[in-house]
Amino acid sequence: MVRRVAIGLVLVGMLALAGLSAGGGETVLFDAPRGAWLASMRPDAVIQVLEERDGWRHVRVEGWILVGAAPAPGAAVPPAAPDSAAAGSAAPGPAAPDAATTPPAAKGGGASIAGLLVAMPGMASSTPGGSLVVHLIADTGALDAELKKAGEPCHVSLQQSDAAIAELEDQVKKALNSSNNFTEATHRYDRAKSDLAAAKKERASRLEACRADVDARLAAHATARVLSDPTGRFDFRDVLAGHYRVVATEHPGSTVRVWSMECTIAAGASEVLDPRTAPPGPDPYAGLR
């Protein structure tokens, strides 16, 4: 199965798993489901879909590049994490972003935004946000309006699922006492449990689809993106002056961890963000738990 999708570079060979994003005219490639950002793509590229699994598509991208030519902007894979020997020899500093990870719109200001994705109180894991895609968003108003509009159907759907699940859970509790005939009561209990399991599975599928939509919209609105290092450090360089939101997310399973911070940068200035003290931004996954 071959499809045309949005692409901003030319690659040769097979990429691991790709998230085919909706909206914004951009598709983002990841190296694994919910993994590291690899590249964005433009509309005239052709991909082959190898498989679909858990809301993701495994794809192959084909194209041509000049021998000896440098990769096109956006074509480079984010820099690899330092090896253990290097990491042990010196204290880790902010991760230096590859130039290809920063679109031209974010360049030229001389300012920088660095930070550390430490685990916040209440997060399911106490580990830092290492090796995560960190988005730098300039037009926060447009993103918020889009997330609100797109999120309303998701919230309604999940509320309906929750109501149906609560009703089925009540039926399960009452099923065994619903008849003096033990066999009939047992059958009712089994049916109710089966219906409950199906309802929970359907809700999980809806939730994953809603979260994937948020992922795509964050990627589409990002002015720049970098990969945090294994300790959670990130660094955006040569940023234009303005107001920004820095967002990093992680939801490998049913849990979700979100770092959302606001900052205003003057020309040539530097800002170091700590989620424990930085002005918080809205949670893009609010209501999607």
Secondary structure, 3 states (H helix, E strand, C coil): CEEEEEECCCCCCECCCEECCCCCCCEEEECCCCCCEEEEEEEEEEEEEEEEECCEEEEEECCCCCCCCCCCCCCCCCCCCCCHHHHHHCCCCCCCCCHHHCCHHHCCCCEEEEEECCCCCCCCCCCCCCCCEEEEECCHHHHHHHHHHHHHHHHHHHHHHHHHHHHHHHHHHHHCCCCCCHHHHHHHHHHHHHHHHHHHHHHHHHHHHHHHHHHHHHHHHEEEEEECCCCCEEEEEEECCEEEEEEEEECCCCCCEEEEEEEEECCCCEEEECCCCCCECCCCCCCCC
